[in-house]
Amino acid sequence: MTKILTVGEILVEIIAATKGDGFREVQPLTGPYPSGAPAIFVDQIGRLGFEAAIIGRVGEDDFGHLNIARLAADGVDVSGVDVAAGEATGCAFVRYRPDGARSFVYTLDGSATATLALTEAGEALMGSCGHIHIMGTALSVPGMAGIALQAVDRVKARGGTLSFDPNIRAEMLNKPSLQEKLMGLIDRTDIFLPSGNELFHFTEAADEEGAVHELLSRGIGEIVIKRGDKGATYFAPGAHLDVTAHTVEERDPTGAGDCFGGTFVALRLAGEPPETALRYANAAGARAVTEIGPMEGASTRAELERFLEDAEARR
């Protein structure tokens, strides 16, 4: 099993206890919860017992130490996390609307994350890991984007592999040169993990079948479309698999796609067939939404097996 590396934001999430649109009224909050899409991804891999590492930057404050402690406790290599004295760890304030959509307020631009620089430990990780996972969010921060793309170059040059989750958010779309970076990465991708309509950011096709065909013909080995409460679909040359979503009580959907992705990528790299990886990834995404906090629903292999056994018994 190759060691999996990611580069990206590490932050805390603070969640409004009431439902509504935004933060223009006083209300109770819960948190801080360890968060950041790449951090959730590698935490899930660590929880499964596989080797994973992250290159990132946090402030030398309680929020930064909270994240480092959580990742390390779950088995993630945090040697590539730079702790910046006198700087603050980024925050995401989240409030859920009555329809389940979310409003975010981020403090990332002025945080330690925004000035990520490559350390000796980060360089060492680029030289020792055989797989790199990139989130689109990592490409939206100029300094971080450069390090993420350097990591891709290093890993791919040694014959390693790349998984890519676009993770495109509305607040990212006005970032200079982001689309160019996204498109430059797609043609180097081995495992592509878009959510819903993100597929169409990378193709001129008008329908899903055409988009998938075009992307596979460009050299992507595997595509998994995450469909939230509608399950997921796997595509590879000559292969098509569907999995239906589990019925669970949703308490917090943030991080579910990252737990799904971490599980799928880890199991495929460990040699599990697509059917098995997709089944367990689907369970990981479902379990994730049952806990409040982005990493709180990350699962061990034993927890996923119990979840699947219970789901089968309910049928």
C-alpha positions as CSV (number, residue, x, y, z in Angstrom):
1,M,0.0,0.0,0.0
2,T,1.5,3.3,-1.1
3,K,1.5,6.3,1.2
4,I,-1.0,8.9,0.2
5,L,-0.1,12.6,0.3
6,T,-2.3,15.7,0.1
7,V,-1.7,19.4,0.1
8,G,-4.2,21.9,1.3
9,E,-6.1,23.9,3.9
10,I,-6.3,22.9,7.6
11,L,-8.9,24.9,9.5
12,V,-11.5,24.8,12.2
13,E,-15.2,24.8,11.6
14,I,-17.7,26.6,13.9
15,I,-21.3,25.7,13.4
16,A,-24.4,27.8,14.1
17,A,-26.9,26.1,16.4
18,T,-29.8,27.6,14.6
19,K,-31.0,27.3,11.0
20,G,-31.1,30.4,8.8
21,D,-29.2,32.4,6.1
22,G,-25.9,33.8,7.2
23,F,-24.6,35.4,10.4
24,R,-26.3,38.7,10.7
25,E,-27.9,37.9,14.0
26,V,-26.6,36.8,17.4
27,Q,-26.9,33.1,17.9
28,P,-25.3,30.1,19.8
29,L,-22.4,28.3,18.1
30,T,-20.8,24.9,18.4
31,G,-17.2,23.9,17.8
32,P,-14.4,24.3,17.1
33,Y,-14.2,21.2,15.0
34,P,-11.1,20.1,13.1
35,S,-11.7,20.6,9.4
36,G,-10.5,21.5,5.9
37,A,-11.4,19.2,2.9
38,P,-7.9,17.8,2.4
39,A,-7.5,17.2,6.2
40,I,-10.8,15.3,6.4
41,F,-9.7,13.2,3.4
42,V,-6.5,12.1,5.0
43,D,-8.0,11.7,8.4
44,Q,-10.5,9.2,6.9
45,I,-7.5,7.3,5.4
46,G,-5.7,7.3,8.7
47,R,-8.9,6.0,10.5
48,L,-8.9,3.1,8.0
49,G,-5.3,2.2,9.1
50,F,-3.5,3.2,5.9
51,E,-0.5,5.6,5.6
52,A,-1.4,9.2,4.7
53,A,0.3,12.6,5.1
54,I,-0.6,16.2,4.6
55,I,1.3,19.4,3.8
56,G,-0.3,22.4,5.3
57,R,0.1,25.4,7.6
58,V,-1.7,26.4,10.8
59,G,-1.2,29.1,13.4
60,E,0.5,28.4,16.7
61,D,-2.8,28.7,18.5
62,D,-5.4,26.4,20.0
63,F,-7.1,25.8,16.7
64,G,-3.9,24.7,15.0
65,H,-2.9,22.4,17.8
66,L,-6.5,21.0,17.9
67,N,-6.1,19.9,14.2
68,I,-2.6,18.5,14.6
69,A,-3.6,16.5,17.6
70,R,-6.7,15.0,15.9
71,L,-4.8,14.1,12.7
72,A,-1.9,12.5,14.6
73,A,-4.3,10.6,16.8
74,D,-5.9,9.1,13.7
75,G,-2.6,8.0,12.3
76,V,-1.9,10.8,9.8
77,D,1.7,11.9,9.3
78,V,1.7,15.6,10.3
79,S,5.4,16.2,9.8
80,G,4.6,18.4,6.8
81,V,2.3,20.7,8.8
82,D,4.1,24.0,9.4
83,V,3.1,25.7,12.7
84,A,3.4,29.5,12.3
85,A,4.2,31.6,15.3
86,G,2.1,34.8,15.6
87,E,-0.4,33.7,12.9
88,A,-3.9,32.4,13.2
89,T,-5.4,29.2,12.0
90,G,-8.2,29.7,9.5
91,C,-11.9,29.4,10.4
92,A,-15.1,28.5,8.6
93,F,-18.3,29.6,10.2
94,V,-21.2,27.5,8.9
95,R,-24.9,28.0,9.1
96,Y,-27.5,25.6,7.7
97,R,-30.5,26.9,5.9
98,P,-33.9,25.2,6.4
99,D,-33.5,23.5,3.0
100,G,-30.2,21.9,4.0
101,A,-28.0,24.3,2.0
102,R,-25.2,26.1,3.8
103,S,-23.9,29.6,4.3
104,F,-20.2,30.0,4.9
105,V,-18.0,32.8,6.3
106,Y,-14.3,32.0,5.8
107,T,-11.2,33.7,7.4
108,L,-8.7,31.8,5.2
109,D,-7.3,34.6,3.2
110,G,-5.7,36.2,6.3
111,S,-4.7,33.0,8.0
112,A,-1.6,30.9,8.2
113,T,-3.0,28.7,5.4
114,A,-2.8,31.6,2.9
115,T,1.0,31.8,3.2
116,L,1.9,28.1,2.9
117,A,5.6,27.7,2.1
118,L,7.4,24.4,1.4
119,T,9.4,23.1,4.3
120,E,12.1,20.4,4.3
121,A,9.6,18.0,5.9
122,G,7.2,18.8,3.1
123,E,9.9,18.2,0.4
124,A,10.7,14.8,2.1
125,L,7.0,13.8,1.9
126,M,6.9,14.6,-1.8
127,G,9.8,12.3,-2.2
128,S,8.4,9.4,-0.2
129,C,4.7,9.2,-1.1
130,G,3.5,7.2,-4.1
131,H,0.1,8.9,-4.5
132,I,-1.0,12.5,-4.4
133,H,-4.6,13.7,-3.8
134,I,-5.5,17.3,-4.8
135,M,-8.7,19.2,-3.9
136,G,-9.8,22.2,-6.1
137,T,-9.7,24.4,-3.0
138,A,-5.9,23.9,-2.8
139,L,-5.6,25.5,-6.3
140,S,-7.6,28.6,-5.3
141,V,-4.8,29.9,-3.0
142,P,-1.8,31.1,-5.0
143,G,1.0,29.9,-2.8
144,M,-0.7,26.7,-1.9
145,A,-1.5,26.0,-5.6
146,G,2.2,26.2,-6.5
147,I,3.1,23.7,-3.8
148,A,0.2,21.4,-4.7
149,L,1.3,21.4,-8.4
150,Q,4.9,20.8,-7.4
151,A,3.8,17.8,-5.4
152,V,1.9,16.4,-8.4
153,D,5.0,16.9,-10.6
154,R,7.2,15.1,-8.1
155,V,4.9,12.1,-7.5
156,K,3.9,11.6,-11.1
157,A,7.5,11.9,-12.3
158,R,8.4,8.8,-10.1
159,G,5.5,6.8,-11.6
160,G,3.0,7.7,-8.8
161,T,-0.7,8.3,-9.2
162,L,-3.0,11.3,-8.8
163,S,-6.6,11.5,-7.5
164,F,-8.5,14.8,-8.0
165,D,-11.6,16.1,-6.3
166,P,-12.6,19.4,-7.9
167,N,-14.5,20.5,-4.7
168,I,-15.6,23.7,-6.6
169,R,-17.3,26.2,-4.4
170,A,-19.1,29.4,-5.4
171,E,-16.7,31.6,-3.6
172,M,-13.8,30.1,-5.6
173,L,-15.0,30.8,-9.1
174,N,-13.7,34.4,-9.3
175,K,-10.1,33.4,-8.3
176,P,-7.6,34.4,-11.0
177,S,-6.3,31.5,-13.2
178,L,-8.2,28.9,-11.2
179,Q,-9.9,27.4,-14.3
180,E,-6.6,27.1,-16.0
181,K,-5.1,25.2,-13.1
182,L,-8.1,22.9,-12.8
183,M,-7.9,22.1,-16.5
184,G,-4.2,21.5,-16.4
185,L,-4.7,18.9,-13.6
186,I,-7.5,16.9,-15.2
187,D,-5.3,15.5,-17.9
188,R,-2.9,14.1,-15.3
189,T,-5.6,12.5,-13.2
190,D,-5.9,8.8,-12.6
191,I,-8.9,8.8,-10.2
192,F,-11.4,11.6,-10.7
193,L,-14.0,12.3,-8.0
194,P,-16.4,15.0,-9.0
195,S,-19.7,15.8,-7.2
196,G,-22.8,16.2,-9.3
197,N,-22.5,18.7,-12.1
198,E,-18.8,19.4,-11.4
199,L,-18.2,17.0,-14.2
200,F,-19.3,19.6,-16.7
201,H,-16.5,22.1,-15.7
202,F,-14.1,19.9,-17.6
203,T,-15.8,19.0,-20.8
204,E,-17.9,20.5,-23.6
205,A,-20.3,17.6,-23.6
206,A,-24.0,18.3,-23.0
207,D,-24.8,15.2,-21.1
208,E,-23.2,12.9,-18.5
209,E,-22.6,10.0,-20.8
210,G,-20.8,12.2,-23.3
211,A,-18.8,13.9,-20.6
212,V,-17.7,10.6,-19.1
213,H,-16.7,9.2,-22.5
214,E,-14.7,12.3,-23.3
215,L,-12.8,12.3,-20.0
216,L,-12.0,8.6,-20.1
217,S,-10.8,9.0,-23.7
218,R,-8.4,11.7,-22.4
219,G,-6.7,9.2,-20.2
220,I,-8.4,9.3,-16.8
221,G,-8.5,5.7,-15.5
222,E,-11.5,5.9,-13.1
223,I,-14.3,8.4,-12.5
224,V,-16.6,8.3,-9.5
225,I,-19.5,10.8,-9.5
226,K,-20.7,11.5,-5.9
227,R,-24.4,12.1,-5.9
228,G,-25.1,12.8,-2.2
229,D,-28.4,11.3,-1.1
230,K,-28.7,9.7,-4.6
231,G,-25.7,7.5,-4.1
232,A,-22.7,7.3,-6.5
233,T,-21.7,6.0,-9.9
234,Y,-18.3,4.5,-11.0
235,F,-17.0,4.6,-14.6
236,A,-13.9,3.1,-16.1
237,P,-13.2,1.9,-19.7
238,G,-15.7,-1.0,-20.1
239,A,-17.1,-0.6,-16.6
240,H,-20.1,1.1,-15.0
241,L,-21.3,0.6,-11.4
242,D,-24.1,2.3,-9.5
243,V,-24.6,2.3,-5.7
244,T,-27.7,3.7,-4.0
245,A,-27.5,5.9,-1.0
246,H,-28.2,4.6,2.6
247,T,-31.1,6.0,4.5
248,V,-29.7,7.8,7.6
249,E,-30.5,10.7,9.8
250,E,-28.5,13.6,8.4
251,R,-27.1,15.8,11.1
252,D,-24.2,17.5,9.2
253,P,-23.3,16.8,5.6
254,T,-20.0,18.7,5.6
255,G,-17.1,16.3,5.0
256,A,-19.2,13.4,3.7
257,G,-17.7,13.7,0.2
258,D,-14.2,13.8,1.6
259,C,-14.8,10.7,3.7
260,F,-16.2,9.0,0.6
261,G,-13.2,10.0,-1.4
262,G,-10.6,9.0,1.2
263,T,-12.2,5.6,1.6
264,F,-12.5,4.9,-2.2
265,V,-8.9,6.0,-3.0
266,A,-7.3,4.1,-0.1
267,L,-9.1,0.9,-0.9
268,R,-8.4,1.1,-4.6
269,L,-4.7,1.7,-3.9
270,A,-4.7,-1.2,-1.5
271,G,-5.9,-3.5,-4.4
272,E,-9.6,-3.8,-3.6
273,P,-11.8,-4.2,-6.6
274,P,-14.0,-1.2,-7.7
275,E,-17.1,-2.8,-6.3
276,T,-15.7,-3.2,-2.8
277,A,-14.2,0.3,-2.8
278,L,-17.4,1.9,-4.0
279,R,-19.5,0.0,-1.4
280,Y,-17.3,1.0,1.5
281,A,-16.9,4.6,0.3
282,N,-20.7,4.9,0.0
283,A,-21.0,3.7,3.6
284,A,-18.3,6.1,4.8
285,G,-20.2,9.0,3.2
286,A,-23.4,7.9,4.9
287,R,-21.8,7.5,8.3
288,A,-20.2,10.9,8.1
289,V,-23.4,12.8,7.9
290,T,-24.7,11.3,11.1
291,E,-22.3,13.2,13.3
292,I,-22.0,17.0,13.8
293,G,-18.5,18.1,12.8
294,P,-16.7,17.4,9.5
295,M,-14.3,14.8,10.9
296,E,-16.5,13.4,13.6
297,G,-18.1,10.8,11.4
298,A,-14.8,9.5,9.9
299,S,-14.9,5.7,10.1
300,T,-12.7,2.7,10.8
301,R,-12.9,-0.4,8.7
302,A,-14.7,-2.2,11.5
303,E,-17.3,0.6,11.8
304,L,-18.0,0.5,8.1
305,E,-18.4,-3.3,8.2
306,R,-20.9,-3.0,11.1
307,F,-22.7,-0.3,9.3
308,L,-23.0,-2.4,6.1
309,E,-24.1,-5.4,8.1
310,D,-26.8,-3.4,9.8
311,A,-27.9,-1.9,6.5
312,E,-28.2,-5.4,5.0
313,A,-30.2,-6.6,8.0
314,R,-32.6,-3.7,7.6
315,R,-33.3,-4.8,4.0
